[in-house]
Amino acid sequence: MGELKNFRDFMEQKVKEYYSLPCNKFGAGGDFFTAPELDSVFGETVAHFLVPFLKEMERPLLVELGAGRGLMARDILSYYRKNFPSVFSKLRYAIYEISPYLREVQKKILSEFDKVTWVDEIPTTEGIILSNEFFDALPVHVVQEDKELFIKNTEEVWLPLKNKKIKDFLEKMNYTNLKQRIEIPLDALEFLSKISKSLRSGFHLAIDYGYTSAEMYRFPQGTLTAYKKHKVKNDIYSCAGTADISAMVNFSALMEYGKEFGLRTVFLKSQRDFLMSNGYFIKVLKSLAGQENPSAVERLSRLKTMLISMGDRFKVLFQCKEL
C-alpha cells in the first residue's frame, strides 16, 4: 500500500530527486532550454538593466536563486567586469542553490570569479535578488472547486479541501467560484516573504513562464508540465523524479501578496517587451541583423527564440522593497 500525500509534497520530493541527479538537464543535451543557455546576451541584458540601481548602492549584493549551470551569473559578472569596472569592483554575488550537483557545476563555470559565494539561506542585505525559472519549480497544491489533489501509488485521489491557507488564498485572489483546476503556490508566496524580509532595501527581479489572473481561463486543466529530452510528457507520474516537473507562475499572486510583504511592483512585462525596451539588447540585435556570416545568423535565430517562442510565455516581474 502506497502512502497518500498531497500533490504539493509529491512534487517537492520528485523535483528534489530530479535536480539531484548527476546529469545535464539544460540545453540541447538535456531536458529543456533556458534563455541563458541560448545566448550570453540574455544575462548581459539583465546586467545592463540593473546597472543604474547597482550604481546607487554602496556595496550591493546580487543574490541569484536557482542558478542552473551558472551561465547567467557568468554573463552578468563578465559584462560588469568589461563594461562597468566600478560596479564590478564593489559587487558581491551569492547563489542560493539546493542541488549539490548543480553547485559543483556552478563552481567550475564561475571559478574565475572570486566574488561568488554559495548560501543556504538568503542573507539580509542591500541589493537585488533575481531569478530565471526558479519559481516554476517550487511545489504547488492543486485544487478544483472544493477538492484537493492527493497522490497514492501514482494515482490521483481527490479529497475535500480542508487547508485553511488554501481557502484564504482562493478568497483573496477571487478564485472561489472558478470551476477549473488551479495550482496554489503557497511555497512561492512563502519564499517571496523571505525575499522581502532579506532585503533591507533593494529590488526583486523574477523571470519565469507564467500567467496573470486575467489569463487563467486559458488553462482549464491547470499548468503542470513534465519535460524530458525537450518533449512534454503526458503522464507526469510515470516520469516523476527523472523529468522536469513544473507549474507556470501565478504573477498576479506574486504581485498581490508582494504588497503585503512590502514589495511594490515596479512593472510586469512580457519577456519580449523587457528585452526590446533594453538598449543593449537592441544594439546586439541590430548588429547581428546586419551581418551575413553563419555565426551571426545562428545567434540571431537564438535571439528570435527569446523574443518569439519565449517572448509571451515568459514574464518579467520587477519589485522594489518599500521601507
N, C-alpha and C positions, 0 to 999 in steps of 0.2 A: 504493500500500500504506500503510495507516494504521499508526500507532505503537501497539505493545502496551504498556499501562500498567496497573498495579493500580488497583482501584476507588478506593482512597484518593487517589491522585494525580489521577485523573479528577475526583473530587468536589471536591477542593481547587481545581482550575482553574476548574470550572464555577461554584462558589459565589463565587469572586472576580469572575468575569465578571458574574455576576448582581448582586452588591452594588455593582459599579462603574457599572452602568447609570444614567444620569441621569434617573430616573423614580421616581415614588412607588410604594413596594412595600407600604405599610401602609394599613389602614383600608378603607372602602367602595370607594374608587377604586383600590386596589392589589390585591395578591395574597392577603393574609391579614391577620387581626386579631391584635393582641397586647393583653393586658389593659390596659396604659397607654393604648392607643388607644381603649379602650371608655369609660373614665371616669377622672377625676383621683383618685377615691377609692382606686384601686389603689396609686398612688405614695404617696399620703398615708398609707395603711395601713402600707406598708413603712417610711415615715419614722417613724410613731408607734411601730412595733415596735422600731426602732433607738435611740430616744431614751435609754433608761437606759444603754445601752452607750456611746453617744457622750458622755454626761454625765461618765463616769468617765475619759475620755481628755483629756489636756492640750491637744493641738492635732491633732484627728483628721483623717484624710484618708479621704473616701469615693471609692473607685475603681469606676466602672461600666464593665463590659465589654460592648462592642457595644450602644450606647445607642439604636439605632433612629433616630427623628427627634428624640430628646432630650426626649420628653414626660415620662418617669418622672423624669428629672433635674429638669426644671422643676417638677413637682408636689412632689417631695421638698424642694427648696430653698424653694419658696413656702410649704410647710407649716411649715418651721422658721422662716422669716422672720416669719410671722404668729403662730405659737403658742409657739415656743421661741427667742426672740432671743438668749439666752445661748449656745445651741448653734450657732445660725446665725453668730454673730459669730466663733467660733473655728474653724468648719468650713471645710475646703478640699475641693474636688470636682474629680476628674480623670476624664476619659473616655478609654478605650482603644478606638479605632475605626480599622479598617484601610481603610474605604471613603472616599476623598477626597470623593465626592459627599455621603455622609451627614455627614461632618464639617462641610461647609458648611451643610447643612440644620440641624444641631445648633447651630452658632454663631449662626444667625439666631434660632432659637427661644429660645436661652439668652442672648441679647445683654444682657438686663437684669441679669445676674449677673456681677460682675467677679471672682468667686472660682473660676470654672470654667476649667480648662486641659485641653489635649489631649496625650496621651502616646503614644509609640511602644512603650514598654516599661513594665511595671508598676513604679512606684517602690517602693523599700524604705521602709517606714513603719509607724507605729502607726495602725491604722484598721480599716476594713471594706471588703472587696472584694465587690461584689454584681453580679448579672446577672439579666436576664429574657430567656429564649430566646436564650442565647448558645451554650451547649454543643451544642445540637442542630445547629448549622450547621458545627461542626468536622468535618473529613473522617474517615471510618472505613474500615477494611479490612473486607472481607466474606468469611466462610468458611462452608463447610458440610462437616462431617466432616473429611476430611484434604485438602481442596482450598481454594484461594483464588481469588476472582473477579478476573479481569482484563478489560480492555475493549480492543477493536480495531474501529475503524470502527463504533462504537455497538453492536457485537455482544459478547455475553458469552462469555468464554473461561475455563474452569475449569482451573487448573493445580495440581500437587501443592504442598501447603503446606510452605514451607521457612523462613519467617520465624521466627527463634527467639523474638523478643519476643511474637509472636502465640501461639506454643506455650506460652510461660511464662504468658501471660495466661489461656489456656484452662485450664491446670492449676491456677493459683492460684484461679480462680473456680469450679473444679469443673464446667467445661463440656465436658470432653474426650469424654464419652460421649453428648453431645447430637447428634441427627441433623438438627436444624433449621438453618436459615440464621441466622447470628449476625453482628452488627456488632461489630467490635473497636475500641474507642475509644482507641487509643494516643495520638492528638493531644490528646484531652481529658485524659488522665492526665498527659501532659507539661505541659499548661497548669496543671493542678491543682498539680503540683510547683512551677511558677513562682510560683503564688499563695502557697503556703506559704513559699517562700524570701523572698518580698517582704514578708511580714508579720513584723515584729519581734514584735508582739503584736497581737491583734485577732481578727476574725471573717471568715468567708466565707459569703455568702448566695447560693444559686443557686436560681432558679425556672425550671422548664422542664417540658415534657411528657416523660414517661419511665416507666420501669418498674424493678422490682427483680428479682433472680434468681428469686424465687418466682413472678413473673408472666410469665416468658419464654415459657411454654408457649402463651400467647395469641397469639404472633407466630411461627408456624412458618415463614413466608416472610420473616422479618425485619421491620424497621420503616421502611425507606427510603420516603420520600414526596416527591412534587413537587407544589407548589401553583401554580396560575396562575389569576388572577381568581377566587379563592376556591373553585376546583374542583380535585379531585385528578386528576392526570394519570396515566393507567395506564402510559404508556411514558415513563419519566423521561429516556431518552436522546434522544428526539425534541425535547424542550423544554429540554434541559440548556443552562444559560447564560442562559436567558430566564425561567426559573421558579425558585421557591424549593425547592431540594433539601435535605432534612434527614433526620436519623435520631433516633429517640427516645433519650433519655439513659438510660444504664445507671447508676442511682443506687447500686446495690449496689457497682459498681466504684469509684465516686467515694468511697464510704464506706470500702471495704476498702483501697484504695490510699492514701486520705487518712490512715489510721492510720500507714502507713509514712512519710508525709511530715510527720507531726507535727500533723495536723488531726483533732481529736477531734470526732466527730459529737455535737452537742447534741440535734438532733432531725431526723427526716424526717417530714413531714406532707403530706397532700394539700393542694392549694391551698384547697379548701373548708374544711378544718379550720383551716388557718392564718388565713384571713380571719375565720371565725366565732369564733376564740379571741381576736380583737383587739377591744378595747373601742371603739376609734374606728370601725371598720367597722360594728360592731353599732349604734352610735349613729346613723350615717348611714343605715343600712338601716331602722331603726325610724322615723326622721324621714320618710323617703321613703314608707314604707308608710302613714303617717298622713295623707298628702296626696292630693288627687284632681286636681290640675291636670295638664295634659298633659306639662309638663316633668318633673315628679316621677315620673309613670307611666313615661315613657320612660327616665329614669335608673334606676328600679327594675328595669326589664327588662334593662338592661345589667349591673346588679349580679347579677341572677339568672343571666345568661350566665356570669359569672365563677364562680359557685357551682355551677351545674348542668352546663352544656355543657363547661366547662373544669375544674370542681371536682375530678374524679377523675383526669382525664388528666394534669393538671399536679401536680407535686410541689414542695415547698419543703424544701431542704436547708440546715441551719444548722450550721456547723462553727467550732470555736474553735482558734486556734493555741496549741498546747502549748509552753511554754517549757522 
